[in-house]
């Protein structure tokens, strides 16, 4: 079964300093048909104006991942963590029992473009923790690079959920295949560019959900494309 989620059908919010597109229900955007997919709760595509700030705000019992598309985002939290993440960097924060953090565009002159991802944890009330890692594009080129997993396999970031996130940058005509184990599901999000998957031509912001299938094949479309693939319980 294939669920098609077009970019144009996502929720949209424009706050001046922040423009956001919501794949799933978030904040004032409510869509009963798209609250979450399995344990994947949020994919927000955000563009933050130069020098602007997400004010300090709390999180609890949520696994959060930030994927930088362009620009640089600075992070500070109540654990004492402070860092700047750039293109190719992946930031992971397990909110656990509770954490407060703020994020802001590190640049005074350029936008930062990113994906904010939330995943339900497998345990609640755990101590909060933070990690980040750089995954250069050459590691993702025409292959599915594991970037987040339950056990930190293959140099990925370890999270508190039986979920795996793969990143890939596909040239036009190149293809990758992901095999679904029994009882597993896939959400495929197009970060930018064009790909073909699940019988659909997909462009920036489009996505498909895949269930009860043996595999999902993804091929780079015109000009190629960049994707995130979520393998979910």
N, C-alpha and C positions, 0 to 999 in steps of 0.2 A: 504494500500500500504506500502510495506517495502523496504527501500533503504539499501543495504548492503555496508559498508565501511570497507574494510580489512586494518589491520595495515600495511601490506607490501606495500599497494598502496598509503600510505600517502607521503607527501613531506618530504624530509630529508635534513638536513644541519649539517655539522660538521665543527666547527670553532676552534677546538683544545680545548679551554677552555669550549666550549658549544656544546653539541649535542642536536639537536632538531628534533622532528617529528611534522609535520603540518597536521592536519585533513582537514583544509580548506586553501585556498590560503593565503599566507603570505610571506612578504619580496620578495625574488627572486623566490619563488615557486608560479607558476600560473597554476591553473587548472580550466577552465571555468565551468566544471561540478560540482566543489566543491568550490564555493566562500564563501557560508554561508548556513545555514539551518534556515529558518525563521529569527528570530532576533539573533540567535546564530552565531557570526561572527568568533570566533577563539577558537580552542582547540589546544594548543601547549604542547607537552610532552617534557620537558626540563631536561637535566642532566648537572649540572654545576660543574666544577672541584673545588677542595678545594681552598678556599681563592679568587676565581675569582669573577669578578664584571660585572653586567649589568651597563654600565656607565649611568649618568643622561640623561634622555630623556623625552620629553613631551608627554602628552596624552590630548585629548579633546573629550568631548561628547561620552564617552564610559564607560560602566559599566564593571569593571574588577574584576575577582575573581581568587585567587591563592589557589590551593589545594595541600598541601604537602603530598607526598607519602612516602618519606624517607629523613632524614636529617633535616637541619635547614637553613632558608633563612632570611637574615636581610634586612630591608626595611627602607629607609629614603625618605622624600618627602618635597616639598615646602610649605606644610601646617604645617610643624614642627613635623610631625609624625615620630617616630622612634620605631621600634619593631623587635623582632625575632619571626618567626613563625616556628613551628615544626610539626611533624606527628600528625594528628588529628586537626590541626588548619586550619581555613579558613580565608583568608584575603579578604576584600572587599574594593575597592576604586572606587568611582564615580568621573571620571575626570571632568565632568561638563564643566564649562567655560574654564578650563585649569589647569593643574598641571604638575609639573616636579618631577620625582622620580628616585631613583636608587635602585638596589637590588644586593645583593652579598651573596655568600656562607659563612655562619657564621663560618663554620668549616675550619681549616687549614689542616685537614687530611682525611675528608670524603666527598664523593659526596653529593649534594642535588638533589633530584629527585622530580619533581613537574609538575602540570598542570597549565598552564596559560590560562584563559578563558576570552573572551571578548563577551559582549552582547550589542547590540544597545540600547540606552536609549529611554524612551518614551517622554522625554523632553530634549531640548538642552539649553545650556547656564546657567544651574543651578550652584549654588556654589558647588565646589568640596567637597567631604566628605570621611571619612575613618572609617572603623570598622573592628574588627576581633573577632573571638570566637573559643573556643575549643569544638570539638564534638568527644568525646571518642568513640572508636570502639564498646563498649557495647551498646551505643545508636543506632548504625547502624546494630547490629547483627540480621540478618534474618528479617529485616524490612526496610521500606523506611523512612529514617529520613529526614524531611524537614530541609534544612540548609540555603537556600536563598529563599526569597519570596517578593512580593510587599509590604507587611504590617508587616513583622517581626513576623508572626504567629508562635506559638509553640516554641518561643525562637530562631527563625531563624534570619539571617541577612536580613535587609530590603534594597531592591534595587529599582532603578527607571525604572522598566519595569514590565509588567504583565507576568512575567516568574517565575517559581519555579524550584529549584534544590534540588534533593533528593540524599542522599548517602546511600549505603547499603553494608554490608559485609555479604555475604551469605556462609553458610556451604554447603558442597556437599549434594545435594538432597533437600535442603531447597528452598522454593520459595516465591516470593512476586508478587502481582498483582497491576498494576496501571490502573485505569479507566480514559479514555480520555473523557473529556467533549466535547460537540459539538463544532467543529471548532478549537479544540486544536491539537497539534502535539507533538511528543516525539522524542528526540534524546537520545539514550542510549549508553554510552561510558564505555568500560571495562577498569577500572583502572589497575587491575592486576588479574591474575588467569583465571578461566574458568567459563562461564555461558552458558545457553541455552535460547534463546529468539527469537521471531519472526520466528521460524522455522529454526534457524541457531545455530550451535555450535560456540561460540565466545570466543576469547582469548585476552590476554593483548593487548590493543591498537585498537582492533576491535570496530566497532560501527554499529548501525542500526538507520535509521530514520523511524518514524512511522506516517502515516497520514491516515485519513479516516478509522480508526479502532476503535472498542469499548473499547478495553483494550490491554495491553501488559503484558504478564506473563514472569517472569524471574526466572530461576532455577539455583542454584549453580551446576557447573559441577565438574569434578574430582579435588579434593583438594580445591574446593570452589572458590569464586571470589569476587572482590570488584568492585562496579559500581557507576557511576553518571548517574542519570536520569534527563533530562531537559524537563519540561512541558512548552510548548511554544505557544504563540498566532499565 
